[in-house]
Amino acid sequence: MDKPTLNRPRRILTGHDAQGRSIFLEDGPAPNLIQPEHSPNVGMFNLWRVMSVPASNAGDADAVPADAKVTLSPPQGGLTFRIMEFPPDAERNYAAQHEVFKAYGNPEAISHGEQRHPGFHKTDSVDFAIVLEGEIWALMDVGETLMRQGDVLIQRGTNHAWSNRTTKAARVAFILVSAEPV
């Protein structure tokens, strides 16, 4: 299956020049896109990573260059800023979901036992999820809620899944902050 072309978010990156003045270092499509082989209509764009807090604003190094290793969870003691594109559930291949979590360094993220949705997973993080486009269902072990553009969910290390029950892709921005295990 050919990989569909996904709309990369525009990423504008600032920094400092040699005199310490603020400048724009970059303005263009996000360089870091992950499209899993088994489900190429899923897009994960890591826009920035902070390896520890407090963060350093020194230097001009890109925290997520195109060849950066992508992990599901943020760095221990740090955070990740990401945009996900979720195709409709009817168009998504969940068959290799466990392999995807293993590939992204979180084999323990996949939930075991009976689940209502094949995308259930859990990470040691506090996740701020903001719906940018479309709508998506947030599922917990008990209950679910429909999120629409502008809605925000604060996911606190809980077992969860995302279900797009429409016929159009949904885009969700995530800020993932490293957290102690529950």
C-alpha positions as CSV (number, residue, x, y, z in Angstrom):
1,M,0.0,0.0,0.0
2,D,1.4,3.4,-0.9
3,K,1.6,5.9,1.9
4,P,-0.9,8.7,1.6
5,T,0.5,12.2,1.7
6,L,-0.4,13.8,5.0
7,N,-0.6,17.5,5.6
8,R,2.4,18.4,7.8
9,P,1.8,21.1,10.3
10,R,3.8,24.3,9.8
11,R,6.4,24.6,12.5
12,I,8.0,28.0,13.2
13,L,11.1,27.8,15.4
14,T,12.7,30.7,17.1
15,G,16.2,31.2,18.5
16,H,18.9,33.8,18.9
17,D,21.6,35.3,16.7
18,A,25.2,35.9,17.6
19,Q,24.3,39.2,19.2
20,G,21.6,37.6,21.4
21,R,18.7,39.0,19.4
22,S,15.6,36.9,18.8
23,I,15.3,35.5,15.3
24,F,13.3,32.9,13.3
25,L,15.4,29.8,12.7
26,E,12.9,27.8,10.7
27,D,9.5,28.2,9.1
28,G,8.2,25.3,7.2
29,P,6.6,21.8,7.3
30,A,7.4,19.8,10.5
31,P,10.4,17.6,9.6
32,N,9.5,14.7,11.8
33,L,6.6,12.4,10.5
34,I,5.9,8.9,11.5
35,Q,3.6,6.8,9.4
36,P,3.5,3.2,10.6
37,E,4.0,0.6,7.8
38,H,0.9,-1.3,8.9
39,S,-1.3,1.8,9.0
40,P,0.2,4.5,6.8
41,N,-2.9,6.7,7.0
42,V,-2.0,7.4,10.7
43,G,0.3,10.4,11.1
44,M,2.4,11.3,14.2
45,F,4.3,14.6,14.0
46,N,6.6,15.3,16.8
47,L,7.1,19.0,16.9
48,W,9.4,19.4,19.9
49,R,10.9,17.5,22.8
50,V,12.3,18.8,26.1
51,M,14.7,16.3,27.5
52,S,14.5,17.7,31.1
53,V,12.9,20.5,33.1
54,P,13.8,23.2,33.3
55,A,14.4,23.2,29.6
56,S,17.4,24.8,27.9
57,N,16.9,27.4,25.2
58,A,20.7,27.5,24.4
59,G,21.9,26.7,21.0
60,D,20.1,26.1,17.7
61,A,19.9,22.3,17.7
62,D,16.6,20.9,16.5
63,A,15.1,18.7,19.3
64,V,13.2,16.6,16.7
65,P,15.0,16.4,13.4
66,A,13.6,14.2,10.6
67,D,15.8,11.3,11.8
68,A,15.0,11.6,15.5
69,K,14.0,8.4,17.3
70,V,10.3,8.6,18.1
71,T,8.9,7.2,21.3
72,L,5.4,7.0,22.5
73,S,6.1,8.4,25.9
74,P,8.0,11.7,26.6
75,P,11.6,11.5,27.7
76,Q,11.9,10.7,31.4
77,G,11.8,14.1,33.2
78,G,10.9,15.9,30.0
79,L,8.0,16.4,27.5
80,T,7.0,16.0,23.9
81,F,4.8,18.2,21.8
82,R,3.0,16.2,19.1
83,I,0.2,16.3,16.6
84,M,-1.6,13.1,15.6
85,E,-3.7,12.5,12.6
86,F,-6.3,9.8,13.3
87,P,-8.0,8.3,10.2
88,P,-11.5,7.0,10.6
89,D,-11.5,3.7,12.6
90,A,-13.0,2.0,9.5
91,E,-9.8,2.9,7.6
92,R,-7.3,2.1,10.3
93,N,-5.4,-1.1,10.6
94,Y,-5.1,-2.1,14.3
95,A,-3.8,-5.6,13.6
96,A,-0.2,-4.8,14.4
97,Q,-0.8,-2.3,17.3
98,H,1.3,-4.2,19.8
99,E,4.3,-4.1,17.3
100,V,3.9,-0.4,16.9
101,F,4.1,0.2,20.7
102,K,7.2,-2.0,20.7
103,A,8.8,-0.1,17.8
104,Y,8.2,3.2,19.7
105,G,9.9,2.0,22.8
106,N,6.8,1.2,24.9
107,P,5.9,-2.5,24.7
108,E,4.3,-2.1,28.2
109,A,1.9,0.6,26.9
110,I,-0.5,-1.9,25.3
111,S,-3.2,-3.0,27.6
112,H,-3.8,-6.6,28.2
113,G,-7.1,-8.4,28.8
114,E,-10.5,-7.6,27.3
115,Q,-10.8,-4.1,25.8
116,R,-13.6,-2.3,24.0
117,H,-11.2,-0.9,21.4
118,P,-7.9,-2.2,19.9
119,G,-6.1,1.1,20.5
120,F,-6.2,1.0,24.3
121,H,-2.9,1.9,25.9
122,K,-1.3,3.5,28.9
123,T,1.8,5.6,29.4
124,D,3.5,7.2,32.4
125,S,2.7,10.7,31.5
126,V,0.2,13.6,31.9
127,D,-1.2,14.3,28.4
128,F,-2.9,17.5,27.4
129,A,-5.0,16.7,24.2
130,I,-6.5,19.5,22.2
131,V,-8.7,18.7,19.2
132,L,-7.6,20.9,16.2
133,E,-9.8,19.4,13.5
134,G,-12.7,17.0,13.3
135,E,-14.0,15.0,16.2
136,I,-12.8,12.0,18.1
137,W,-14.1,9.8,21.0
138,A,-11.9,9.6,24.1
139,L,-12.4,6.1,25.7
140,M,-11.6,5.1,29.3
141,D,-12.0,1.7,30.9
142,V,-15.3,3.0,32.1
143,G,-17.0,5.6,29.9
144,E,-16.3,7.6,26.8
145,T,-16.9,11.2,25.6
146,L,-17.0,12.9,22.2
147,M,-14.4,15.6,21.7
148,R,-14.8,18.3,19.0
149,Q,-12.6,21.1,17.7
150,G,-11.3,23.2,20.6
151,D,-12.1,20.6,23.3
152,V,-9.3,19.7,25.8
153,L,-8.7,16.5,27.7
154,I,-6.2,16.0,30.5
155,Q,-5.2,12.4,30.5
156,R,-3.4,11.4,33.7
157,G,-1.7,8.1,33.2
158,T,-4.9,6.3,32.5
159,N,-5.7,3.4,30.2
160,H,-7.2,5.0,27.2
161,A,-8.0,4.9,23.5
162,W,-9.0,7.2,20.7
163,S,-11.8,6.3,18.3
164,N,-12.6,8.2,15.2
165,R,-16.1,7.1,14.2
166,T,-16.5,9.6,11.4
167,T,-15.6,9.5,7.7
168,K,-12.9,12.2,8.0
169,A,-9.5,12.4,9.7
170,A,-9.2,14.0,13.1
171,R,-6.2,16.0,14.2
172,V,-5.3,16.3,17.9
173,A,-2.4,18.2,19.4
174,F,-0.7,16.5,22.5
175,I,1.6,17.9,25.1
176,L,3.0,14.8,26.9
177,V,4.7,15.4,30.2
178,S,6.7,12.7,31.9
179,A,5.1,11.5,35.1
180,E,5.6,8.9,37.9
181,P,3.9,5.6,37.3
182,V,0.4,5.2,38.9
